[in-house]
């Protein structure tokens, strides 16, 4: 029987309680870092051409676009004997672990791409509720510490995961090359280890953290005076019809233009997204006209069009930030191996040496991110969240652009300092600025919607970066990283316009 509790403050948690509730992020990020550092290498090994790599990476962003808001909506409404968010941690961790064991044994490129799709869906199922978990468990004044702790774990896990193939080669003497079309054993065993870490650490959080009951959360929210009221929906149907027809028309016109002018096939993805968004609005109109508004499709559409002002402003920052990050993840390996090591031959010792060094570079920027996690709260208290985030993004831009200026690859770790500070800031400060602007009862859903502006730029990058590299940059991937630096500068300037009060 439900019991109404008196309004009361959310209890402050001690250091180890916060540690335990965030510990699962080690495993999630360990698997994600293995993916970002090695998937381009796997794709190239299995025969992917350089300009095809972005489109193969499209699985992750599209999966996030579909999965995250749905998981957020569901986890807001879930409560059973296993908890509210913890069931999603568990399902996602088990599925992602299975993918990590299977992916390095992919016999063909199509299977590797398919495993990436499933793996990304699993990561999203586990990761999205972790963000809302901070809002559930911590009082407002401790949430910055909670997000910073997640950033610290992300950095630490990524250091080890990114460097793991290099460590297996140089410390254990494991073979780092393989016959054409086969994945080196260093990558295979790195993925095995990552799967074990993933499921172990997430289960630690599941069993060591007790979630509050719905009655307790309601009492906390009432004390904190959250505004959970619905926005007026009376005129929404007009916007849905106009928007749906407009986006459908854009999709049709774009498809015709791509076909008629024989443009790159990747652009069909953008046309498909326009069609999907238009269709979503038309479905929302139909549901509203029938009074069926208590469902995921309508609620996601409604809340997307009624985002808090701070969230809209941060969406612009996130868009340019994550476009830059996606360029880093998919192009650092081909850029460094070609520009600094002088080869694109995946069977050569120099290519694999360069690919391993990229793993060390990724480990370095994550190490600097872990270090930055301690400094960012101090910087934010002194200069404010907006100024701190702007500074960190500018440091990241300098790191991106400097990779073209540094000729000796052994000095590329210097570029990783700025990228590490930007990465830690991207993972924490936008969420800290956003948390106070979101209604508590829809925390999971809104964070899922906020992630639209993480995955949409990645989809755009996957659609156009291959065209840019092959058509504008003459196949030189290093210029994709320079473009990423320019986008971080734009994100930094947009941060100064955010209302974080």
C-alpha positions as CSV (number, residue, x, y, z in Angstrom):
1,X,0.0,0.0,0.0
2,X,1.4,3.4,-1.0
3,X,2.1,5.8,1.9
4,X,2.4,9.6,1.4
5,X,5.5,10.9,3.1
6,X,6.1,14.4,4.5
7,X,8.3,16.7,2.3
8,X,12.0,16.3,3.4
9,X,15.4,17.0,1.9
10,X,17.2,14.4,0.0
11,X,20.0,13.0,2.2
12,X,23.6,13.9,1.5
13,X,25.7,10.9,0.6
14,X,29.2,10.3,1.8
15,X,32.2,9.8,-0.4
16,X,32.0,6.0,-0.6
17,X,28.2,6.0,-1.3
18,X,28.8,8.4,-4.3
19,X,31.8,6.2,-5.3
20,X,29.6,3.0,-5.3
21,X,26.7,4.6,-7.2
22,X,29.1,5.8,-10.0
23,X,31.5,2.8,-10.0
24,X,29.6,1.1,-12.8
25,X,30.7,3.9,-15.1
26,X,34.2,2.3,-15.1
27,X,32.9,-0.7,-16.9
28,X,30.6,1.1,-19.3
29,X,33.4,3.5,-20.3
30,X,36.0,0.7,-20.5
31,X,33.9,-1.0,-23.2
32,X,33.1,2.3,-24.9
33,X,36.8,3.3,-25.0
34,X,37.8,0.0,-26.4
35,X,35.3,0.6,-29.1
36,X,36.3,4.1,-30.0
37,X,40.1,3.3,-30.0
38,X,39.8,0.0,-32.0
39,X,36.7,-0.1,-34.2
40,X,38.2,1.9,-37.0
41,X,41.2,-0.4,-36.9
42,X,38.8,-3.5,-37.0
43,X,36.9,-2.0,-39.9
44,X,40.1,-1.2,-41.9
45,X,41.4,-4.7,-41.2
46,X,38.3,-6.3,-42.5
47,X,38.6,-4.3,-45.8
48,X,36.9,-0.9,-45.2
49,X,38.0,2.0,-47.4
50,X,39.0,5.2,-45.6
51,X,36.0,7.2,-46.8
52,X,33.6,4.4,-45.8
53,X,34.6,4.4,-42.2
54,X,32.2,7.2,-41.1
55,X,29.2,5.5,-42.5
56,X,30.1,2.3,-40.7
57,X,30.2,4.2,-37.5
58,X,26.6,5.4,-38.1
59,X,25.2,2.6,-36.0
60,X,26.1,4.2,-32.7
61,X,24.4,7.6,-33.2
62,X,21.3,6.2,-34.8
63,X,21.0,3.7,-32.0
64,X,21.4,6.4,-29.4
65,X,18.8,8.6,-31.1
66,X,16.2,5.8,-30.9
67,X,17.1,4.1,-27.6
68,X,18.1,6.9,-25.2
69,X,14.8,8.8,-25.0
70,X,12.8,5.6,-24.9
71,X,15.0,4.1,-22.1
72,X,14.7,7.5,-20.2
73,X,10.9,7.5,-20.5
74,X,10.7,3.9,-19.4
75,X,13.1,4.2,-16.4
76,X,11.2,7.3,-15.2
77,X,8.2,5.0,-14.9
78,X,9.9,1.8,-13.7
79,X,9.7,0.6,-10.2
80,X,10.0,-3.1,-9.1
81,X,11.9,-5.1,-6.5
82,X,15.1,-4.5,-8.5
83,X,14.7,-0.7,-8.5
84,X,14.1,2.1,-10.9
85,X,17.3,2.6,-12.9
86,X,19.2,-0.6,-11.9
87,X,17.3,-3.0,-14.1
88,X,18.5,-1.1,-17.1
89,X,22.1,-1.1,-15.9
90,X,22.0,-4.8,-15.6
91,X,20.4,-5.6,-19.0
92,X,22.7,-3.2,-20.9
93,X,25.9,-4.5,-19.2
94,X,25.1,-8.2,-19.9
95,X,24.3,-7.5,-23.6
96,X,27.3,-5.2,-24.1
97,X,29.6,-7.8,-22.5
98,X,28.4,-10.5,-25.0
99,X,29.1,-8.1,-27.9
100,X,32.7,-7.4,-26.6
101,X,33.4,-11.1,-26.6
102,X,32.0,-11.6,-30.1
103,X,33.0,-8.5,-32.1
104,X,36.8,-9.2,-32.5
105,X,35.9,-12.6,-34.1
106,X,33.8,-11.0,-36.8
107,X,34.6,-12.9,-40.1
108,X,33.4,-10.1,-42.3
109,X,32.9,-6.3,-42.3
110,X,29.1,-6.6,-42.3
111,X,29.1,-8.6,-39.1
112,X,31.5,-6.2,-37.4
113,X,29.2,-3.3,-38.3
114,X,26.2,-5.3,-37.0
115,X,27.9,-6.0,-33.7
116,X,28.8,-2.3,-33.4
117,X,25.0,-1.6,-33.7
118,X,24.1,-4.0,-31.0
119,X,26.9,-3.0,-28.8
120,X,26.0,0.7,-29.0
121,X,22.3,-0.1,-28.1
122,X,23.5,-2.0,-25.1
123,X,25.8,0.8,-24.0
124,X,22.9,3.3,-24.3
125,X,20.6,1.1,-22.3
126,X,23.1,1.0,-19.4
127,X,24.5,4.5,-19.7
128,X,21.4,6.7,-20.1
129,X,19.9,5.8,-16.7
130,X,23.2,6.5,-14.9
131,X,22.9,10.2,-15.7
132,X,19.3,10.3,-14.2
133,X,20.6,8.2,-11.3
134,X,22.6,11.2,-10.1
135,X,19.5,13.3,-10.0
136,X,17.6,10.6,-8.1
137,X,20.2,9.9,-5.5
138,X,21.9,13.2,-4.8
139,X,20.7,16.6,-3.4
140,X,21.2,19.5,-5.8
141,X,24.4,20.7,-4.1
142,X,26.1,17.3,-4.5
143,X,25.1,16.7,-8.2
144,X,28.2,18.5,-9.6
145,X,30.3,16.2,-7.4
146,X,28.3,13.2,-8.8
147,X,28.8,14.1,-12.4
148,X,32.5,14.9,-11.7
149,X,32.9,11.5,-10.1
150,X,31.5,9.9,-13.2
151,X,33.9,11.9,-15.3
152,X,36.8,10.7,-13.1
153,X,35.8,7.1,-13.6
154,X,35.4,7.7,-17.4
155,X,38.9,9.0,-17.5
156,X,40.5,6.3,-15.5
157,X,38.7,3.5,-17.4
158,X,39.5,5.0,-20.7
159,X,43.2,5.2,-19.9
160,X,43.6,1.5,-19.3
161,X,41.1,0.5,-22.1
162,X,42.7,2.7,-24.8
163,X,46.2,1.6,-24.0
164,X,45.4,-2.1,-23.5
165,X,46.5,-3.4,-26.9
166,X,49.8,-1.5,-26.6
167,X,50.3,-2.9,-23.1
168,X,49.6,-6.5,-24.3
169,X,52.2,-6.0,-27.0
170,X,54.9,-4.3,-25.0
171,X,54.5,-5.8,-21.6
172,X,53.3,-9.3,-22.4
173,X,54.9,-9.8,-25.8
174,X,51.6,-10.6,-27.5
175,X,51.5,-10.7,-31.3
176,X,50.3,-7.3,-32.6
177,X,49.9,-8.3,-36.3
178,X,47.8,-10.9,-38.0
179,X,47.2,-12.2,-41.5
180,X,45.1,-10.1,-43.8
181,X,41.5,-9.9,-42.7
182,X,42.2,-11.2,-39.2
183,X,42.1,-9.1,-36.0
184,X,45.4,-9.1,-34.0
185,X,45.3,-11.1,-30.8
186,X,46.1,-8.0,-28.7
187,X,42.7,-6.5,-29.8
188,X,40.9,-9.8,-29.2
189,X,42.1,-10.2,-25.6
190,X,41.6,-6.5,-24.9
191,X,37.9,-6.9,-25.7
192,X,37.7,-10.1,-23.5
193,X,39.2,-8.1,-20.6
194,X,36.8,-5.2,-21.2
195,X,33.8,-7.4,-21.1
196,X,34.8,-8.8,-17.8
197,X,35.4,-5.4,-16.3
198,X,32.1,-4.1,-17.7
199,X,29.8,-6.7,-16.1
200,X,31.8,-6.8,-12.8
201,X,31.7,-3.0,-12.1
202,X,28.1,-2.5,-13.2
203,X,27.0,-5.3,-10.9
204,X,29.0,-3.6,-8.1
205,X,26.8,-0.6,-8.4
206,X,23.6,-2.7,-8.7
207,X,24.3,-4.6,-5.5
208,X,26.0,-1.8,-3.5
209,X,23.4,1.0,-4.1
210,X,19.9,1.0,-2.8
211,X,17.5,3.2,-4.7
212,X,14.8,5.4,-3.0
213,X,11.2,4.3,-3.2
214,X,8.7,6.4,-5.4
215,X,7.2,7.8,-2.2
216,X,10.6,8.9,-0.9
217,X,11.5,10.6,-4.3
218,X,8.1,12.3,-4.3
219,X,8.8,13.7,-0.8
220,X,12.2,14.9,-1.8
221,X,10.8,16.6,-5.0
222,X,8.1,18.3,-3.0
223,X,10.7,19.6,-0.5
224,X,12.9,20.9,-3.4
225,X,9.8,22.5,-5.0
226,X,10.3,21.0,-8.4
227,X,7.9,22.2,-11.1
228,X,6.6,19.0,-12.6
229,X,3.6,20.6,-14.2
230,X,2.8,19.9,-17.9
231,X,3.2,22.7,-20.4
232,X,0.0,23.8,-22.2
233,X,-0.5,21.4,-25.1
234,X,-3.6,23.1,-26.7
235,X,-1.7,24.5,-29.7
236,X,0.8,21.7,-30.1
237,X,-1.2,19.9,-32.8
238,X,-0.9,22.9,-35.2
239,X,2.9,22.9,-34.8
240,X,3.0,19.1,-35.3
241,X,1.0,19.2,-38.5
242,X,3.1,22.1,-40.0
243,X,6.4,20.6,-38.8
244,X,5.5,17.1,-40.0
245,X,4.5,18.3,-43.5
246,X,7.6,20.5,-43.6
247,X,10.1,17.9,-42.7
248,X,8.4,15.3,-45.0
249,X,8.7,17.8,-47.9
250,X,12.4,18.3,-47.1
251,X,13.0,14.6,-47.0
252,X,11.3,14.1,-50.4
253,X,13.1,17.0,-52.0
254,X,16.5,15.9,-50.6
255,X,16.0,12.3,-51.8
256,X,15.2,13.5,-55.3
257,X,18.2,15.9,-55.4
258,X,20.6,13.2,-54.1
259,X,19.4,10.8,-56.8
260,X,19.2,13.3,-59.6
261,X,22.6,14.8,-59.0
262,X,24.2,11.4,-58.1
263,X,25.4,12.7,-54.8
264,X,27.0,10.5,-52.1
265,X,24.7,7.8,-50.7
266,X,25.5,8.8,-47.2
267,X,23.3,11.9,-47.6
268,X,20.2,9.6,-47.8
269,X,20.7,9.2,-44.0
270,X,20.0,12.9,-43.5
271,X,17.0,12.7,-45.7
272,X,15.8,9.7,-43.7
273,X,16.2,11.5,-40.4
274,X,14.1,14.4,-41.8
275,X,11.4,11.9,-42.8
276,X,11.5,10.2,-39.4
277,X,11.2,13.5,-37.5
278,X,8.3,14.6,-39.7
279,X,6.6,11.3,-39.2
280,X,7.1,11.5,-35.5
281,X,5.3,14.9,-35.4
282,X,2.4,13.7,-37.5
283,X,2.0,10.6,-35.2
284,X,2.0,12.9,-32.2
285,X,-0.8,15.0,-33.8
286,X,-2.9,11.9,-34.4
287,X,-2.3,10.7,-30.8
288,X,-3.2,14.1,-29.4
289,X,-6.4,14.4,-31.4
290,X,-7.5,11.1,-30.0
291,X,-6.5,12.1,-26.4
292,X,-3.8,9.4,-26.2
293,X,-1.0,11.5,-24.7
294,X,0.3,9.1,-22.0
295,X,2.7,7.2,-24.2
296,X,6.4,7.4,-25.2
297,X,5.9,8.8,-28.7
298,X,3.7,11.7,-27.7
299,X,5.6,12.5,-24.5
300,X,9.0,12.5,-26.3
301,X,7.7,14.8,-29.1
302,X,5.9,17.1,-26.7
303,X,8.9,17.5,-24.4
304,X,11.2,18.0,-27.3
305,X,9.2,21.0,-28.4
306,X,8.9,22.3,-24.8
307,X,12.5,22.1,-23.6
308,X,13.6,24.5,-20.9
309,X,15.4,27.5,-22.3
310,X,18.7,26.5,-20.7
311,X,18.4,23.1,-22.4
312,X,17.9,24.7,-25.8
313,X,21.0,26.8,-25.4
314,X,23.1,23.9,-24.2
315,X,21.9,21.9,-27.2
316,X,23.8,24.2,-29.5
317,X,26.9,23.7,-27.4
318,X,26.5,20.0,-27.4
319,X,26.0,19.8,-31.1
320,X,29.3,21.4,-32.1
321,X,31.2,19.6,-29.2
322,X,30.1,16.1,-30.2
323,X,30.6,16.7,-33.9
324,X,34.2,17.4,-33.0
325,X,34.5,14.3,-30.7
326,X,33.1,12.0,-33.4
327,X,35.7,13.3,-35.8
328,X,38.4,12.5,-33.3
329,X,37.2,9.0,-32.7
330,X,36.8,7.9,-36.3
331,X,39.7,9.8,-37.9
332,X,42.6,9.8,-35.4
333,X,43.8,6.3,-36.4
334,X,43.8,6.9,-40.2
335,X,45.1,10.5,-39.6
336,X,48.0,9.5,-37.4
337,X,49.0,6.4,-39.3
338,X,49.0,8.2,-42.7
339,X,50.2,11.7,-41.7
340,X,52.7,10.8,-39.0
341,X,53.7,7.2,-39.8
342,X,53.3,7.4,-43.6
343,X,51.2,4.3,-44.3
344,X,47.6,3.2,-44.7
345,X,48.6,-0.5,-45.2
346,X,46.8,-2.3,-42.3
347,X,49.1,-5.3,-42.6
348,X,52.3,-3.3,-42.1
349,X,54.2,-3.1,-38.9
350,X,54.3,0.7,-39.1
351,X,50.5,1.0,-39.5
352,X,49.9,-1.2,-36.4
353,X,52.6,0.7,-34.5
354,X,50.8,3.9,-35.3
355,X,47.4,2.4,-34.4
356,X,48.8,1.3,-31.0
357,X,50.2,4.8,-30.5
358,X,46.7,6.2,-31.1
359,X,45.6,3.9,-28.3
360,X,48.2,5.6,-26.1
361,X,47.1,9.0,-27.2
362,X,43.5,8.2,-26.3
363,X,44.7,6.8,-22.9
364,X,46.6,10.1,-22.4
365,X,43.6,12.4,-23.1
366,X,41.5,10.3,-20.7
367,X,44.2,10.5,-18.1
368,X,44.2,14.2,-18.4
369,X,40.4,14.1,-18.3
370,X,40.6,12.2,-15.0
371,X,43.0,14.9,-13.7
372,X,40.7,17.7,-15.0
373,X,37.8,16.2,-13.0
374,X,39.5,17.4,-9.9
375,X,40.2,20.9,-11.2
376,X,36.9,21.6,-13.0
377,X,34.8,22.1,-9.8
378,X,37.5,24.5,-8.5
379,X,37.5,26.4,-11.8
380,X,33.7,26.5,-11.8
381,X,33.6,28.0,-8.3
382,X,36.1,30.7,-9.2
383,X,35.0,31.6,-12.7
384,X,31.6,30.1,-13.1
385,X,30.4,27.1,-15.1
386,X,30.0,28.9,-18.4
387,X,33.5,30.5,-18.4
388,X,35.1,27.3,-17.2
389,X,33.4,25.3,-20.0
390,X,34.4,27.9,-22.6
391,X,38.0,27.8,-21.5
392,X,38.1,24.0,-21.6
393,X,36.6,23.8,-25.0
394,X,39.2,26.3,-26.3
395,X,41.9,24.1,-24.9
396,X,40.4,21.2,-26.7
397,X,40.3,23.1,-30.0
398,X,44.0,23.9,-29.6
399,X,44.7,20.2,-29.0
400,X,42.9,19.2,-32.2
401,X,44.6,21.7,-34.5
402,X,48.1,21.2,-33.0
403,X,48.0,17.5,-34.2
404,X,48.6,18.8,-37.7
405,X,51.4,21.1,-36.6
406,X,53.3,18.4,-34.6
407,X,55.3,16.3,-37.0
408,X,57.0,13.9,-34.5
409,X,54.3,11.5,-33.3
410,X,56.0,11.0,-29.9
411,X,55.0,14.5,-29.0
412,X,51.3,14.1,-29.9
413,X,50.6,13.5,-26.2
414,X,50.9,17.3,-25.7
415,X,47.8,17.7,-27.9
416,X,46.0,15.4,-25.6
417,X,46.2,17.8,-22.6
418,X,43.7,20.2,-24.1
419,X,41.5,17.4,-25.5
420,X,41.4,15.8,-22.0
421,X,40.2,19.0,-20.3
422,X,37.6,19.5,-23.0
423,X,36.4,15.9,-22.7
424,X,36.1,16.0,-18.9
425,X,34.2,19.3,-19.2
426,X,31.8,18.0,-21.9
427,X,31.0,15.1,-19.7
428,X,30.2,17.1,-16.6
429,X,29.5,20.9,-16.9
430,X,26.6,20.7,-19.4
431,X,24.8,18.3,-17.2
432,X,25.6,20.4,-14.1
433,X,24.2,23.5,-15.8
434,X,21.2,21.5,-17.0
435,X,20.2,19.6,-13.9
436,X,18.5,22.6,-12.1
437,X,16.3,23.3,-15.2
438,X,14.7,19.9,-15.5
439,X,11.5,18.6,-13.9
440,X,12.4,15.7,-11.6
441,X,9.6,13.4,-12.7
442,X,10.9,13.6,-16.3
443,X,14.6,13.5,-15.5
444,X,15.4,10.4,-17.5
445,X,13.3,11.4,-20.5
446,X,14.8,14.9,-20.7
447,X,18.3,13.6,-20.4
448,X,17.4,11.1,-23.2
449,X,16.2,14.0,-25.3
450,X,19.3,16.1,-24.4
451,X,21.3,13.2,-25.9
452,X,19.6,14.0,-29.3
453,X,22.1,16.8,-29.5
454,X,24.9,14.3,-28.9
455,X,23.9,11.8,-31.5
456,X,22.5,14.0,-34.2
457,X,25.9,15.7,-34.8
458,X,27.5,12.3,-34.9
459,X,25.0,11.2,-37.5
460,X,25.7,14.4,-39.5
461,X,29.5,13.8,-39.1
462,X,29.2,10.2,-40.3
463,X,27.2,11.4,-43.3
464,X,29.4,14.3,-44.4
465,X,32.9,13.8,-43.1
466,X,33.6,11.0,-45.5
467,X,32.5,13.3,-48.3
468,X,34.7,16.1,-46.9
469,X,37.8,14.0,-46.5
470,X,37.6,12.4,-50.0
471,X,36.3,15.5,-51.9
472,X,37.7,18.5,-50.1
473,X,40.7,17.2,-48.2
474,X,42.0,14.8,-50.9
475,X,41.8,11.8,-48.6
476,X,43.9,13.4,-45.9
477,X,42.1,12.5,-42.6
478,X,44.2,15.0,-40.6
479,X,42.1,17.8,-41.9
480,X,39.0,16.2,-40.3
481,X,40.7,16.8,-37.0
482,X,41.4,20.4,-37.8
483,X,37.7,20.8,-38.7
484,X,36.9,19.3,-35.3
485,X,39.0,22.0,-33.6
486,X,37.0,24.7,-35.5
487,X,33.8,23.3,-34.2
488,X,35.0,23.3,-30.6
489,X,35.8,27.0,-31.0
490,X,32.2,27.6,-32.1
491,X,30.9,25.5,-29.1
492,X,33.0,27.5,-26.7
493,X,31.6,30.8,-28.0
494,X,28.0,29.4,-27.8
495,X,28.6,28.4,-24.1
496,X,28.9,32.1,-23.2
497,X,25.2,32.6,-24.2
498,X,23.8,29.9,-21.9
499,X,21.5,30.9,-19.1
500,X,22.8,28.8,-16.2
501,X,21.0,30.5,-13.4
